[in-house]
Amino acid sequence: MTVEFISATPANAASELNPSDGSGVDPEYIVRHSRALDDYDYNYTLIPYWSSGPDPFTIGATIVANTKKIKIIIALRPNTIYPTVAAKALATLDHLSKGRVVVHFIAGGSDSDQAAEGDFLNKEGRYERLEEYIRILHKAWSSSVPFDHEGKHYQFKNFLASVRPAGGKIPVSVGGSSPEAYRVGGSLADIFGLWGEPLKETKEQIDRIYAEAAKAGRTDRPRIWVTFRPIIGATEDVAWAKAHKTLQALERNSHSAKGSVGTGAPAKNVEPQNVGSQRLLEIAKRGEVQDRALWYPTVTATASTALVGTPEVVADSILDYVKLGAELISIRGYDNLGDAIDYGRFILPKVRDGLKAIGKEQ
């Protein structure tokens, strides 16, 4: 099994821990961060999207122009770009990067954030539109003749893209924890993204995704992407002290961080609308620590779980998910650049060594 690592590149040095460290778009920081990912052998970096944030396509172009290996994952909401335009934009960027583009679709988990950009479809309508969107992209990238489309959400006539992906197709990623997400992602996606839940629940979700792929008649299955926010220390005591200090800062800053990667966390005392966040909050009621090192208190501030411990413990925890079928592991810290470097030095090599040992056992 091939296991690859994903980070995320923010537009500036601001973070949930230090929201005052930057604002707007800092090209020097983007280049420094993405080159560090290249240097430490990450495979992908996500360029996130939220309604008030910077444009992922432009940041992605900056990253591939200043790196050699790292692949970019462009986060895209279907309501923001017409699918024929997105097909050409993604294919153009794929050629400029020599095949280093992935697109991650966000159907939309917050009515208010969708409404900020004029989108008032309900959740079912958003996933229905996403399915239509992906099918249009696939046809735009493969058709050698002009074609028409008459759908519920999009209509056009005689479209033909003169630019297609460098390798024939750009990998499509879908994420979520709802039946609609499982159906659309399982049937159409190359990659399916999950939040870091306990092993039991993660296995249940993977099984549902695979079942939807089989129901759609696929002979392949989406690669599974699982996301964590590790907190590491030289000893377990140091790691846990750091974790509690991090949580205090997150709770203090969660509603004032500007310019950083969007957290996806709901406003205080507001029930999140997306099923993924609802699941995380519900599981958190069972206890702070689950499995080896999965820590839940951070979900209220960042809508994501942490893995806490020494690099050895965190690497072993990641390998537990690999054994379930996860092939893409997203690890993004709370100090964006510093943590990316630490993970590259201390976690990625240990996971890769562990993968070799698993391969020998098999």
VEXVOKOL-349861 format. One record per atom (N, C-alpha, C): y, x, z; residue in one letter. Coordinates in steps of 0.001 Angstrom, whole numbers, plus 524288, in hexadecimal, padded with zeros to 5 digits. Layout:
// residues N
YXZA
...
***
This chain:
// residues 362
7FB4F8034380000M
800008000080000M
804E68036780000M
808A1802067FCACT
80DA3804B47FC97T
81162801F980051T
81398804D780404V
8175B802AE807B9V
81C9180555806C9V
8209E8023580640E
825D98044080529E
829AE8025E80940E
82E0980552809B9F
831D58044780DD8F
8370E8028080B9BF
839547FEAF80E4AI
83E457FC5D80CB3I
8424A7FD30810FDI
8470F7FE8D80F6BS
84B7A7FEA181304S
84F707FAA1810F9S
8542D7FAE1812DCA
858697F78C810E3A
85D647FAC8810F8A
860747FA6180CDCT
865427FD7980C73T
86A047FA0580D41T
86CE87FADF8117BP
871AF7F7DF81264P
876337FA0C80F34P
87A627F71580EEEA
87EE77F8B080BCFA
8826C7FC8580EA9A
8819D7FD31813D2N
884D8800BF816E6N
881FF8021B81BE7N
8847C8051281F3CA
881E880716823F0A
8818F8032982862A
883CB7FE8D827BFA
8837F7FAA782BE8A
87DE17F8F382CC0A
87CA97F76783182S
8776F7F586832CDS
877EC7F1938372FS
873777EF278388FE
873957EB7F83CF1E
8750D7EE3484208E
873E17F34B8427CL
8753F7F62684740L
87AE47F7F38473FL
87CE37F94F842A9N
882377FB5F8423FN
885247F89283DE1N
886A07F3A383EC3P
8891E7F09D83A99P
88E6B7F2B0838F5P
890D27F60083C1ES
896067F80083ACES
895D67FD06837ABS
891137FEE883659D
89099803E7833A0D
891F9803A582DD7D
892CF7FF1182BC4G
894207FEC68263AG
894E57F92F82486G
897727F8798201BS
898237F35581DD7S
898CB7F406817FFS
897DD7EFE18151BG
898677F03480F7CG
8940F7F37380D19G
8954C7F616808D8V
8917C7F936805FFV
893077FEF380645V
88F78802328082AD
89068807CB808C8D
88CAA80AAE80521D
88E7480C3280074P
88AE680EA97FCB3P
88875813B07FEAEP
88B62816D1801B1E
8893B81BB4803B1E
884B681A9D80772E
885528168F80AB0Y
8811B8154880E5DY
87C588134680B69Y
87D1B80FF880792I
878BF80DEC8047FI
8759F8126180219I
878558162F7FFDFV
875AE81AA17FD69V
872D081DE18017AV
8755981EF0805F4R
872E98222080A07R
86DFB81F7080C23R
86E5881A5A80D0AH
869E88177380F1BH
865678174B80B32H
8668D8161880653S
8625E8159680270S
85FE581ADE8012BS
862E781F0180146R
860A48243280064R
85D1C825CC804E1R
85E7582428809A1A
85B068254480E13A
855C38228A80D57A
855DE81DCC80B5DL
850FB81B0580A55L
84DC081DE780642L
8505281FD680241D
84DA6822FA7FE4BD
84B36827D7800C0D
84E4582A7480406D
84C7982F618065FD
847BD82E92809E4D
8478382A1A80C8DY
8434A8292E8104BY
83EF3825B780E15Y
83EDE82534808F5D
83A7A822C08062ED
839AA81CFC8076BD
83DE181A1F80845Y
83D748147480814Y
83C8C812EC80265Y
83A4C80E5C801A3N
8392680C997FC55N
83D29808B77FA3DN
83F508057C7FDB6Y
842F78016C7FC16Y
8476E800FE80007Y
84BCE7FEDC7FE27T
84FEA7FD35801BET
851E97F7DE8000BT
8525A7F463803CFL
8544D7EF26802D2L
85A437EF23802E7L
85CA07ECA17FF06I
8623F7EBB07FF28I
862E67E5ED80063I
864807E4AA80526P
864557DF3C806FCP
8689C7DBDB8049DP
867FF7D6C280562Y
86BDB7D3008037AY
86D117CF0A807BBY
871FC7CDF080871W
873B97C96880B77W
878F57C7C88092BW
87AA97C31780A56S
87EE37C0B480750S
883F37C3D680763S
885187C68480BA6S
88A027C97280BF6S
889527CF4480AE0S
884887D0E98098DG
883697D676808FEG
8849C7D8A5803A0G
8843D7DDCB80313P
8853C7E0627FE1CP
880FC7DF437FA14P
8821E7E0657F535D
87E947DF3A7F0E0D
87A037E3127F0B6D
875267E1367F126P
8709E7E4C27F115P
86FE37E7AB7EBF1P
8712F7E5407E789F
870737E7DA7E286F
873CC7ECCA7E22DF
878AA7EC697E3DAT
87C307F0DC7E384T
87A837F5337E73BT
879077F3BD7EBF4I
877247F7A27EFAAI
872137FA117EDA5I
86EA47F6DB7EB6CG
869C87F8E27E93DG
86AB87FCD17E4E9G
86E827FBBA7E188A
86FCE7FF657DD51A
871C28048D7DF7FA
874B7804497E3BET
876A28090C7E643T
8721580C3C7E873T
86E558098A7EAD1I
869E580C447ED2FI
866A280F087E90EI
8652F80C4A7E4E6V
861BE80EC87E105V
864868131D7DE0BV
869BE812D47DDB4A
86CA6816F97DB0AA
86CEB81BF57DE48A
86BC881B7C7E366N
86C6081FFF7E6E2N
86750821A17E98BN
862E281F827E7BDT
85DD1820EA7E9F4T
859EE821EC7E590T
85568823E17E70BK
8516F8253B7E321K
84C92821CB7E368K
84B2E81FF27E817K
8462281D507E8ACK
8467D817CE7EAD3K
849ED816E07EE73I
849F1811F77F156I
84A9F80D517EDACI
8476E8094E7EE7AK
847E7804797EB75K
84B64800AE7EE74K
84E497FD8D7EB9AI
851E27F9E47EE18I
84FBC7F45D7EDCDI
850617F17A7F211I
84ED47EBFF7F241I
853D97E8CA7F274I
8550E7E62D7EE33I
859CA7E3087EDD3I
858BE7DDA37F025I
85B5B7DC527F46BA
85AE17D7137F69FA
85E307D3577F35CA
85BED7CEE97F1F0L
85E837CB527EE53L
85D947C5AE7EFEEL
861CB7C2B97F04BR
861697BD197F123R
8621B7BA557EBEBR
85E8A7B6DC7EA81P
85ED37B4647E55BP
863DC7B1677E450P
8667B7AF817E862N
86B447AC847E781N
86FE27AFE37E5D4N
86F4E7B5107E60ET
873D57B8727E51BT
8743E7BA797DF89T
86FE67BAC57DCADI
86FEB7BCF07D766I
86C477B9AF7D3FCI
86E177B82E7CF5CY
86AC97B53C7CBC3Y
8661F7B8A37CA3FY
8616A7B6697C9CBP
85CC37B9AA7C914P
85CC77BD0B7C42AP
85F137BB2E7BFD4T
85F3C7BE7A7BB23T
862BC7C3367BBF3T
866F57C27A7BEF7V
86A737C6DC7C034V
867B17CAAD7C3D0V
864F07C8A47C7C9A
862147CC047CB68A
85DD77CF197C88DA
85B297CC9C7C4DAA
857137CF517C1ECA
8593C7D41B7BF2BA
85DC77D38D7BCC0K
860347D7EE7B9F7K
8624F7DC037BDB9K
864CD7DA3C7C1FAA
867057DDEF7C5C2A
862C57E13C7C847A
85E817DEBF7C9DDL
85A387E1957CC55L
857A27E54E7C880L
856D27E3877C3A4A
8545C7E6E57BFB9A
857D07EB907BE66A
85CEC7EAA97BE1AT
860897EEFC7BD05T
8604B7F3077C15FT
860787F1337C63CL
860327F4B67CAB3L
85AF57F7847CADCL
856D17F4E27C93CD
851AB7F74E7C91FD
851847FBD17C536D
854117FB2E7C0BDH
854517FF727BCEBH
857A8803EF7BEF3H
85C21802AF7C141L
85F8B806C87C349L
85CDD809F17C791L
8595E807767CA7DS
856A580A147CECDS
8515580C317CD31S
84FF080B727C840K
84AC580D167C643K
8464E80A767C940K
846DF8054F7C9D5G
8429F8023B7CC12G
84279801E87D1EDG
846FC8022C7D48FR
84700802447DA4AR
849437FD497DCB1R
8485F7F8D07DA3AV
84ABC7F3F37DC22V
8468E7EFFF7DDB2V
8477A7ED6E7E223V
8447F7E8EE7E3FEV
848807E4B77E53BV
8471F7DFBD7E485V
84AAD7DB857E612V
848147D8517EA5BV
84AFC7D76F7EE95H
8491A7D4527F2FDH
84C2E7CF3F7F337H
8497F7CADF7F298F
84C277C5D77F270F
84CA57C3657F7D2F
851417C1647F8D5I
852697BE8F7FDA9I
853967B8EF7FC22I
84FFC7B56B7FD66A
850D97AFEA7FC12A
8558A7ADC87FF0FA
856527AFCA803CEG
85AB07AE1680710G
858B67ABA580C0FG
859D47AE1E81082G
857DE7AC328157EG
85BF57A9A7818E7G
860CF7A98781715S
8650F7A74A81A2CS
868667A3CF816AFS
868A979ECE817F7D
86BD379B2F814D8D
8718579CE7814AED
8738D79ECE81916S
879187A03B8194DS
87A3C7A502815EDS
876B57A8E2815F8D
877A57AD83812CAD
8770A7AC4680CFDD
8737D7A8B080BACQ
873047A6FC80639Q
877E97A4008048FQ
879D57A0A0807FCA
87E6979D79806B3A
883417A0CD805DFA
883687A55F8086AA
887EA7A8D8807CBA
888AE7AA7C80226A
884737AA427FF0CE
884D57ABA37F988E
883837A7057F5FCE
8845A7A2597F80CG
8840679DB07F4D0G
87EA279B857F3F2G
87AD979D0B7F71CD
8758179B2E7F666D
87443797267FA9CD
8730E7924B7F8E6F
8721678E197FC9DF
86CA978BAE7FC02F
8692678E727F966L
863CD78C917F90DL
8612278CEB7FE64L
85D75789637FF62N
85A68789D38042FN
8562978DF480372N
8533678EE980790K
84F5B7931980770K
84B527924F8031BK
8494F78D878029EE
8456978C797FE8EE
847B078D757F923E
84C9778BD77F85FG
84F2178CAC7F35CG
85004792687F232G
8512F7957B7F64CR
8521279B137F576R
84D1279DD47F3B9R
848A379C667F616Y
843BA79ED67F469Y
8420779CEC7EF08Y
8431C798147EDD6E
841F87960E7E89CE
84521799047E485E
84A1E799F67E5BDR
84D7D79CF47E22FR
84B927A2937E1BCR
849ED7A4E77E626L
848077AA477E608L
843517AAC77E271L
83FB57A7127E2C4E
83B207A7407DF5CE
83CC27A71B7D9A0E
840537A3A77D849E
842327A3507D2E1E
844D67A8647D13BE
847D77AAA97D4C1Y
84AB87AF7F7D3B6Y
846FB7B3F87D269Y
842F67B49A7D5A2I
83F407B8E57D4CBI
83C687B8367CF9AI
83AF17B36B7CE61R
8383F7B2767C96BR
83BC77B3CE7C4C2R
840CD7B2B57C539I
844757B4197C106I
844D37BA017C07BI
845367BCCB7C4DEL
8457B7C2817C49DL
840AE7C4BE7C1EAL
83C257C2F37C379H
837587C4F07C11EH
8375A7C4227BB30H
8391D7BF917B97FK
839287BE8B7B3DDK
83D5B7C1BD7B123K
841EB7C2447B3AAA
8462D7C5547B153A
844967CB027B096A
8417A7CD047B434W
83FD27D27B7B3E3W
83B397D3567B02BW
838A17CF307AE9BS
833FB7CFD47AB51S
8348E7CDA17A5CES
8382E7CA007A505S
8387F7C75F79FF2S
83B137CADA79BD2S
838A07CB1B7974ES
83AD07CE15792E6S
83DAC7CA9578F0FS
83DD47C57D79046V
840957C1C378CE3V
8441D7BE647904AV
8484F7BC4578E10P
84BB87B8C87911AP
848B07B40C7931CP
84A237B230797C0F
8477F7AD9B799ECF
84B6A7AA0279C92F
849D97A51F79D0AD
84CFA7A12979FB7D
84A9F7A01D7A518D
84DCC79E127A892H
84BD579C747ADAFH
84E8C7976B7AF3CH
84B7B793987B0B6E
84D9778E937B275E
84B1078D4C7B7ACE
84D6F78F187BBE9G
84B4A78E3F7C119G
84ED578ADF7C464G
84D4D78A127C94AK
8506F786DC7CCD2K
8557D7899E7CE58K
8553978ECA7CEFCH
859BE791B37D0EFH
85C71794FA7CCC0H
859AC7964C7C88CY
85BEE799A17C47DY
85A7E797897BF1AY
85E43797D67BB9DQ
85D6F796477B633Q
8605579A1F7B2A5Q
85DA679BE27AE95F
8604379F2B7AAAFF
85D1A79F037A5A6F
85F727A0D17A175K
85CE67A0BB79C58K
85D6B7A607799A3K
859397A78C79711N
859497AC0B79386N
85ABD7B12979637N
858987B20D79AEFF
859CB7B6E079DC3F
855DF7BB2879C68F
857D17BFCB79B9AL
8547F7C46379AD6L
857377C91179D48L
854887CBBA7A0CAA
856B77D0637A349A
855A37D52179FE5A
859B87D80079EA8S
859037DCC979B8DS
857917E16B79EF3S
857F77E0D27A419V
8565F7E4F37A7BAV
852367E2BE7AB51V
84DEA7E58F7ABCFR
8499C7E3F87AF29R
848637E8647B2E6R
8459A7E7577B71CP
844837EB717BAFCP
841FD7F0397B88EP
843207F4B27BAE6A
841387F9AD7B8CCA
83B4A7F9D37B879A
838B07F7777BC4BG
832FF7F76D7BC46G
830A17F2537BA8BG
833CE7EEF87B83EG
831EF7E9E97B66DG
832DF7E5857BA39G
832E77E6AD7BF49K
833AE7E2B17C34BK
8360F7E5217C82AK
8395C7E23A7CACDI
83B927E3DE7CFCFI
838AE7E0F57D427I
836AE7E3B27D826P
834007E0F87DC67P
837827DCF37DF0BP
8354C7D8617DFF9V
838127D4107E276V
836007D35B7E7FBV
839907D32C7EBB9S
838277D27B7F136S
83A457CD457F336S
837277CAA57F65DV
838B37C5C97F8EDV
837397C6507FEABV
83A5A7C41780219G
8390E7C43E807A6G
839897BEE680A15G
8376C7BE5380EC0G
837EE7B97381196G
833177B829814A7G
833707B3FD817C3S
82F0D7B26281B10S
82E0B7AC8A81AB7S
830287AA0C816C8S
82F777A46681618S
82B527A356811FBS
8292179E9F811E1P
8256979D4980DBBP
827AA79E0480849P
82CBA79CD4807A9E
82F3B79D818028EE
82F5A7A34280101E
830857A6A7804CAA
830A87AC45803ADA
82B3F7AE4580240A
8273C7AC998053FY
821E97AE4380408Y
8205F7AC9D7FE82Y
821BF7A7CB7FD07R
820347A5C87F7EAR
822E27A8C37F37FR
8280C7A95D7F3D8V
82AEA7ABFC7EFA4V
8298B7B1C97EF76V
829987B4567F3F8G
828647B9E97F414G
822BD7BB0D7F2C5G
81F3B7B7DB7F4DDG
819B67B8BE7F3C8G
818627B8177EE0FG
81AFF7B4817EB6BS
819BC7B3747E5F8S
81C957B6FE7E22FS
821427B8F47E39CL
824897BBA87DFC5L
8263D7C12C7E139L
826297C2987E63AA
828797C78F7E7E0A
824B17CC207E761A
826EE7D0B27E677D
823F77D5947E6AED
823B17D79F7EC43D
827A77D6407EF5DI
828217D8017F4C6I
829887D3497F814I
827507D2F27FCCDF
828C27CEB780067F
82A697D12480594F
82F2F7CFDC80758G
831587D22680C0FG
830A77CEBD810DAG
82EF67D12E81526L
82E2F7CE8281A1EL
831347D14A81E71L
832F67CE4A82251W
8350E7D0A182710W
830837D2E982A2FW
831C27D68A82DABG
82DB77D8F8830DEG
82C017D5758354CG
827F77D26B8346BE
825A67CF168386CE
820D37D1C883AB4E
81E8F7CFA083ED3P
819B67D1E9840E3P
8156B7D20983CBDP
8118A7D54483DA3L
80D717D61B839C3L
80AAE7D1058384CL
8097F7CDD183C20K
806B37C8F583B13K
809D17C57C83763K
80EBF7C4AA8389CE
811FB7C14583554E
813047C3B182FFEE
813827C8D582FD1T
8144D7CB7382AC6T
80F907CAA882746T
80ADE7CB3B8297FK
806167CA5E82671K
805D07C4C28246FK
807507C112827A9E
807427BB9782601E
80B007BAB882169E
80F917BD28821A3Q
813437BC8981D53Q
8114A7BF2481854Q
80F0C7C3BF818DDI
80CF07C66D81441I
808B67C313811B5I
805667C0BC814E3D
801437BD64812C2D
803947B8BF80FCED
807C87B686811CFR
80A397B21580F27R
80C957B3BB809F2R
80F007B847809D6I
8114B7BA44804FBI
80D107BB38800E6I
808E17BDBE80296Y
8048B7BECF7FEFFY
8020C7B9B77FD0CY
801BD7B5CE8006AA
7FF7D7B0CB7FED9A
802D67AE3C7FAA3A
807FF7AEA07FB37E
80B787AC667F740E
80AFB7AF5E7F217E
80A317B47D7F26AA
8096C7B78F7EDA4A
804747B5CF7EAD7A
8004F7B4FD7EDCCA
7FB657B33E7EB74A
7FBED7ADC47E933A
7FEB47AA5D7EC04K
7FF7A7A5067EA26K
8026A7A4EE7E4F5K
805F17A8C87E446A
808F47A91B7DF6EA
805DA7AB957DAFAA
8010B7AD357DC1CG
7FDC87AF827D81BG
7FEBE7B5427D724G
801537B7DA7DAD8R
8025B7BD697DA31R
7FD6D7C09D7DB10R
7FCF17C4C97D81FT
7F8AE7C8817D8FAT
7FA6C7CD0E7DC64T
7FF897CD617DD50D
801B37D14B7E0DED
804347CE6C7E56DD
806807D15D7E920R
8090A7CF067EDA8R
80E1B7D1F27EEC9R
811EE7CF557F11AP
816C37D2187F279P
815B77D6797F65FP
818847DABA7F5C7R
818657DED67F9C1R
81B777DCE67FE81R
8198E7DE1280328I
81BF27DC11807F6I
81FC27E01380A32I
824757DE3180B5BW
828C07E15080D86W
829DE7DF3881303W
829957E28E816F6V
82AA37E0FD81C5CV
82F2B7E43B81E7EV
832AE7E1A182152T
837927E4068231AT
837C57E4B682900T
839677E96182AADF
83A1F7EA9B83034F
83F277EDB4830FDF
840F37EDE4835E9R
845607F13083768R
843807F4D283BCER
841447F96083A8AP
83F157FCC383E9FP
843407FF1584244P
841A57FFDC8471EI
844BF802B284B01I
84122806CE84D4DI
8424F80BBC84C39I
83EB280FE384DBFI
8412F813A2851AAI
83DC28163B854A5G
83F6F81A348585AG
83B3281E4285900G
83C90822AD85B45A
838C8826EB85BF2A
834598256B85F95A
83573821EE8634DT
8316881FE3866D1T
831EE819F0866E1T
82DF38174C86908E
82E3D811998696DE
832D980FF786CE0E
833B6812B887135D
8380D81154874AED
83D48811DF871E5D
83DDF8160F86EF4V
842C8816E186C12V
8438181298867FEV
83F598113886541A
83FAF80D3786131A
84133807ED8637FA
83ED580681867DEW
83FFC8016586A20W
8456D8013A86C90W
847248058886ECEA
84C85805B7870CEA
8505D8050F86C46A
84F3C80790867F0K
8527A8070F86342K
852608017486139K
84DDC7FF018616DA
84D5C7F9A485F86A
850C57F5EA862A7A
850AE7F666867C4H
853C97F2DD86B01H
8599F7F3EC86A59H
85B107F8CE869BEK
860897FA16868B6K
8623F7F7EE8636CK
85EC47F83E85F92T
85FE17F62385A64T
860A27F04585AA6T
85D3D7ED9C85D7EL
85DA57E7ED85DEFL
862D67E6508605BL
864857E91286467Q
869857E7D1866DFQ
86DFF7E841862F1Q
86DE07EC6385FD2A
871FA7ED1985BE3A
871B27E8F1857A7A
86CF37E78C85606L
86C507E38585202L
86E797DE49853DAL
86D447DCED858AFE
86F307D7FD85ACCE
8751D7D7F885B46E
877467DC8285C62R
87CF17DCEA85CDBR
87FA27DC9885784R
87D1E7DECE85394N
87FB27DF5A84E7BN
87DDD7DB9084A48N
879E57D86E84B6DS
877507D57F8473AS
87AEC7D1DF8444BS
87F0A7D01D846B8H
8828A7CC7884411H
887997CF0184241H
887E57D439842A4S
88CAD7D6DE840E8S
88BB37DB1E83CF4S
886B67DC3383B93A
885837E05A837CFA
8875D7DEC98326BA
88ABE7E2058301EK
88CC57E0FE82AE9K
88BC37E5B382777K
88A597E493822A4G
889857E8C981EEAG
884117EB0B81F12G
880DB7E97F822D4S
87B9A7EB9C82332S
877DD7E83682021S
872F87E9E181FE0V
86EF37E6B281D70V
86EA67E18D82055V
86EA37DD3381D78G
86E597D81B81FF4G
869877D7A182359G
86A2B7D59B82810T
865CC7D54F82BB1T
862547D0A882AAAT
864AF7CC77828CEG
861B17C7AB82827G
860F87C4BE82D3CG
8632E7C6BA8317AA
862AF7C4198367DA
866357BF5F836A4A
864767BB1E83920P
867B37B67983973P
86C177B73183D54P
870187B3FC83CE4A
874417B410840BCA
872067B28F8460AA
874847B45284A1FK
8728C7B36084F68K
871F57AD8B85069K
86D8D7AC16852C2N
86C517A6B98542EN
86B9D7A32284F7EN
86AE47A54C84AD0V
869FE7A22B84626V
864657A31F8444FV
8616B79EED8439FE
85C0D79F5F841C7E
85C047A13783C1FE
859467A57B83ADCP
8592D7A75483574P
856807A35F831E6P
858397A32282CFAQ
855FB79F6682949Q
8512F7A19282687Q
850EB7A6CA825E0N
84C7F7A8ED822FEN
847AF7A9498267BN
8432C7A81F82427V
83E4C7A7CF82719V
83CD07AD148296AV
83DFE7B16682699G
83CA77B69082899G
83F157B7A182DE5G
844257B68982E63S
846D57B76183361S
844D47B3A083789S
843BB7AECE8360CQ
8419B7AB0B839C6Q
83C5B7ACEB83BECQ
839117AF0B83875R
833F87B10C83A27R
834A37B59883DF4R
8383F7B93583CB4L
839117BDB38401EL
83AC87BBFC84592L
83E5D7B847845CAL
8404C7B67784AD8L
83C077B3A884DE8L
838CB7B0B484B35E
8348F7ADE484DDCE
830877B1BA85000E
82F187B5AA84CE4I
82B447B98484EB2I
82D747BCAF85342I
8329E7BD8F8533FA
8350F7C09B85776A
8343A7BE1C85CCFA
833667B8FF85CEDK
832A37B64A861EAK
82D837B7EB8648AK
829F67BA4C8618ER
824E97BBDD863BBR
825317C0F7866C1R
829687C3E186626G
829DE7C8D5868EEG
82CEC7CCCA865CAG
82F3B7D07D86880E
8329E7D444865E9E
82FA07D80D86272E
82B147D9E386437V
8281F7DDDA86157V
822ED7DB8F85FA1V
821AA7DC4085AA5Q
81CBB7DA518589EQ
81A167DE9185564Q
814E67DE638553AD
811CE7E26B852AFD
813387E7C285503D
813357EBDC851ECR
8143E7F11485419R
819D47F1AF85605R
81D947F022852BAA
822FD7F1A2853DDA
827087EDF185183A
825657E93784FF1L
828F37E58C84D64L
82C5D7E2F18517CL
8316E7E3E585131W
8351E7E22A8553AW
838837DDD185309W
838CE7D97E855E3Y
83B3E7D4C2853D5Y
840DC7D3978557DY
842F77D5AE859BCP
8483B7D41B85B50P
84C797D4F585735P
84BAD7D89A8539AT
84FB67D9A284FA2T
8505D7D53184BBCT
84CAF7D18284B7CV
84D0D7CD7C84768V
851CD7C9FC8481EV
8539B7C94D84CE8T
8581B7C5E984DB7T
85D277C85784BAET
85D3F7CD7F84B29A
861F57D03084957A
8619E7D1DE843AAA
85CE47D2F4841C1T
85C727D52083C78T
858817D25583907T
8560F7CE3383AFFA
852247CB3C83804A
84DA57CEB08362DA
84C787D2CE8391DS
848127D621837B6S
845E57D8AC83C9AS
840EB7DA3183C51T
83E437DC7F840CBT
83E8E7E26F840A0T
83DD47E4CB84528A
83DCD7EA8184595A
8384C7EC6C846BBA
837347F13B84525L
832987F40E846F1L
834A17F85A84A89L
832E37F86784F65V
835117FBF78534EV
830DE7FFB48553EV
8323E804C58556DG
82E9D8089685789G
82F9080DF985546G
82BFD8117785655T
82C3F8169F853F6T
82B148161D84E1FT
82C5981A1384B09P
82AFC819D08456DP
8252D818D584487P
821D481AF0847EFE
81C3381A1E8475BE
81AC78145D8481EE
81D06811F984C1DV
81BDF80C7884D39V
81DE3808FF848D0V
8229E80A0A84700V
824E5806DF842CCV
821BF8079383DC1V
8204280C6283C93A
81D1E80D51837E2A
817E080A7E8383BA
8155A80AA383CC4D
81065807D883D6ED
8112D801F383CDDD
815917FFF483EC9S
816B47FA6083E3ES
8174F7F8E383881S
81A107FC238358BI
81AAF7FB2182FF0I
815607FB2382D3DI
812037FED082EB3L
80CCF7FF2082C51L
809957FA4382D7EL
80A7E7F7C4831F8D
807C97F2DD8331AD
809047EEC282EF4D
80DFB7EE9D82D38Y
80F927EAD782930Y
80D7D7EC6A823D3Y
80D317F177822E6V
80AEE7F35081DFDV
805417F18081D89V
802757F1BA821E2K
7FCF57F016821D4K
7FC5F7EA41820B1K
800867E738821C3L
8006F7E1A78207FL
801787E0A481AB8L
803C77E4978180CG
805017E3E281288G
80A9E7E4FD81111G
80DDB7E688814D4A
8134D7E7CB81396A
813927ECDA81069A
8162F7ECB280C00E
816BE7F149808A8E
81C4D7F35E8087BE
81FF77F03580A52L
825747F1CC80A76L
8276E7F0FD81001L
829747F52581261I
82B4F7F4F2817C4I
831217F615817D5I
8341A7F24681995S
839C07F30881A12S
83B057F4AD81FA2S
83D757F9388202FI
83F247FB0982554I
844DD7FC95824F5I
848117F96482760R
84DAA7FA6282782R
84F637FA4D82D2ER
852807FE1782EB0G
854057FE8483428G
859227FBDC83562G
85B487FD3A839D3Y
8603C7FB0C83B95Y
864AE7FEF683AEBY
86354803E483A45D
866F2807F483888D
865298094583300D
867A4806EE82F20N
86563806CC829E0N
863D980C2A827C8N
8676F80FD7827C4L
86644814F982590L
862F5818418294BL
864818187A82E3EG
861A481BB483201G
85C0181A0083296G
85B1D814DB832EBD
855C7812F383378D
852A1813DD82E80D
8551981346829F7A
852488143A8250FA
85041819DC824DDA
8537581D7A826A8I
851DE822F7826C0I
84D82823CD82AC2I
84E1F8218982F6ED
84A128222783372D
844DD81FD6831AFD
8450181B4782F44Y
84021818F182D5DY
83DA681C678292AY
840FE81E8D825C4G
83EF682204821AFG
83C7C826F0823E2G
83E89828D582843R
83C6E82D9382AA9R
8379982C7682DF0R
837A082817830D4F
833AF82765834E6F
82FC8822F4833F3F
8313581EFC830EEI
82DAB81A8C83034I
82AD981ABB82AFAI
82DB781B60826B6L
82B3981B4282191L
826CB81F3F8210CL
827938242A822C4P
8233D827E98224CP
81E738264D82570P
81F4C8240D82A1EK
81ADA8227D82D62K
817ED81DEB82AF4K
81AC181A35828B5V
81816815D682622V
81500817D382171V
8175481B4C81E7AR
8149981D53819D6R
80FCF8208581B61R
810328236E81FABD
80B948263482198D
8075D8225282354D
8091381E22825E8G
8056281A2682797G
802BF8177682301G
80592816B281EC0L
803528145981A13L
7FF17817CE817C7L
7FFF181CE6817EDK
7FBF982099815F7K
7F711820328194DK
7F7C481FD081E67A
7F33B81F6A821E1A
7F04481A5F820E8A
7F3238160C82001I
7F09B8111581EDFI
7ED8E81175819C3I
7EFEB81406815EAG
7ED50814B3810E1G
7E842817B681162G
7E83D81BB2814B6K
7E37781ED081582K
7DF4581B8E81831K
7E0F28184981C09E
7DD32814F681ECEE
7DAAB8111481B0DE
7DDD080F0B81772Q
7DBC980B28813C1Q
7D85180DAD80FA6Q
***
